[in-house]
Amino acid sequence: MKRWTVDDVMTRDVATVDPTMGYTEIADLLVGRGISAVPVIDKARTVLGVVSEADLLPKIEYADRLPHHPLATRRANHLRRQAAGSTAREAMSTPAITVTSGASLVDVARRLDSARVKRLPVVDVQGHLIGIVSRRDLVRLYTRPDAEIRGDVVDMLCAAFQTELMELSVDVVAGIVTIGGQVARRSMADLAGAVSTAVPGVVAVRNELRYSVDDHVEQPPAYWSVPVV
């Protein structure tokens, strides 16, 4: 069965800047390309940092401020340094938060959320830039046609059950998958639901599968143990 990764959704034509690019050139690039950030790379395409619109704003925010007091916060000092800078190296946020080629979409979503960023440079095992993935790239998965989603669900169910696949019905409406029919065991019905949920673009799964044998095994409490005789 297909395992969707960051490689399936990332943008490969990435706008980049070198560390010496000036503030005005960076601003022109962001506005001209309609993007909110660019990776800063060296000649080997190693990601040194990322310059975003937020990194350029301190230049405006601190334009009329007096020299900072020695007791100012670390973040305020950082913003003032960005405001005083005139190149990508001085304005960029570093170290760059990246994701490696082959990472699952779940890992990408978690990294975006935990880092509180809108996009992540994608690098190969050597750390060289090969693409960029954004929140929008993940959200775009939910615009996939129902027929396309259904095809993936059916393919994954066939791969999961192999020769054990019995008569099933799969319907998809607005990303909501409904699975009906009969399977031999409850565990198979549970597996069908889990497999369908993992298909990119699936909003929800209505598992209406019937089963002949309930092979569900209750797990003992965590504190349960076998007495020593």
ZINOR-V361127 format. One record per pair of residues at least 12 apart in sequence whose ideal C-beta (glycine too) atoms are under 6 Angstrom apart, sorted by sequence separation. I is the first residue (numbers start at 1). J is the second residue. D is the distance in whole Angstrom. If there is no record, write none. Layout:
I	J	D
I	J	D
This chain:
68	80	5
99	111	6
169	181	5
193	205	5
37	50	5
38	51	6
119	132	6
120	133	5
168	181	4
179	192	6
167	181	5
193	207	4
37	52	4
119	134	4
36	52	6
118	134	6
154	170	6
166	182	6
36	53	5
118	135	5
153	170	5
166	183	6
192	209	6
15	33	5
62	80	6
97	115	5
177	196	5
150	170	6
189	209	4
17	38	5
19	40	6
58	79	4
62	83	4
99	120	5
101	122	6
16	38	6
150	172	4
189	211	5
15	38	5
16	39	5
17	40	6
98	121	5
99	122	6
101	124	5
112	135	6
149	172	5
58	82	4
59	83	5
153	177	6
16	41	5
26	51	6
58	83	4
98	123	5
108	133	6
177	202	6
186	211	5
146	172	4
175	201	6
183	209	6
185	211	6
55	82	6
176	203	5
175	203	4
176	204	5
177	205	5
178	206	4
179	207	5
180	208	5
182	210	5
183	211	5
184	212	5
185	213	5
186	214	5
187	215	5
109	138	6
186	215	6
179	209	6
185	215	5
186	216	5
160	191	6
157	192	6
160	195	5
55	91	5
51	88	5
55	93	6
156	195	5
51	91	5
51	92	5
49	92	3
50	93	5
153	196	5
49	93	6
49	94	4
50	96	5
153	199	5
49	96	5
152	199	5
40	88	5
47	96	4
47	98	6
40	92	5
149	201	5
144	201	4
141	200	4
142	201	6
141	201	5
23	86	5
22	86	6
20	87	6
21	88	5
19	88	5
19	89	4
17	88	5
47	121	5
46	127	5
37	119	6
39	121	5
47	129	5
45	128	4
45	129	5
41	129	6
39	129	6
6	99	6
7	101	6
5	102	5
6	103	5
5	104	6
4	105	5
6	108	5
10	122	5
6	122	6
14	132	5
12	131	5
11	131	6
10	131	4
11	132	5
10	133	4
6	133	5
9	137	4
1	156	4
1	159	4
4	200	5
